[in-house]
Amino acid sequence: MTEATPSAPPLPMLKQETTLLLLVRHGQTPTTGAVLPGRAPGLHLSDRGRVQAERVAERLAGLPVDAIYSSPLERARETAEPAAASTGLEAHLNMGLVECDFGEWTGAALAELAGLPQWQSVQHTPSAFRFPGGESFQQMQARMLGTLQDLCSAHAGGVLVCFSHADPIKAALAHALGTHLDLFQRIVISPGSVSVISYAEGQPPAVLAVNSTLEPLSGLRAP
């Protein structure tokens, strides 16, 4: 007899007055894990990425979503499309959710970048690093946090889903966790994963899930 695979514990259901924010990383692309694509246009989901996008939509079933927002880059928009179709909501494009501007490093192979002395700063002291000709990690975090604050204010007490990219999501989670930006590289955000933060007035944010890829999300909020 084979042992049953243990199921993930259910996510906690929240009171209606809390604002629920779901951060979704776009699905896999042909260059995921090999290239630093940044904001270069024309990068689409791979077959695996399209499956992941459909899976996100399936996991949202039964959750009373109020609004969907997406980074304008193709890979994020394509990940948001199934969720928009299944909920009947428009995926609004928001530049504040876009990938970090990697400047001169855009499109570079990660294997080549790993050999640069500056790569150690990216990994260990990102708060002091700015991409040549691009954005600093501090700027990226401030931009992402400001965007999420505005969106949560616009949908206070509701449920919103934001499709973005690994580093902006990690930076938002680090802030919610009270973690210094220099430690944000310890957070893993996989393609097609969902991370969840709840906000209640007068209280610190509560991180309910990080890099979640398995369980249904409907239990987060009663219809």
Secondary structure, DSSP 8 states (H G I E B T S, - for coil): ---------------TTSEEEEEEE----TTTTTEE-TT-S-----HHHHHHHHHHHHHHTTS---EEEE-SSHHHHHHHHHHHHHHT--EEE-GGGS----GGGTTEEHHHHTTSTHHHHHHH-GGG-B-TTS-BHHHHHHHHHHHHHHHHHHTTTSEEEEEE-HHHHHHHHHHHHT--GGGGGGS---TT-EEEEEE-TTS--EEEEEEE-SS-SGGGS--
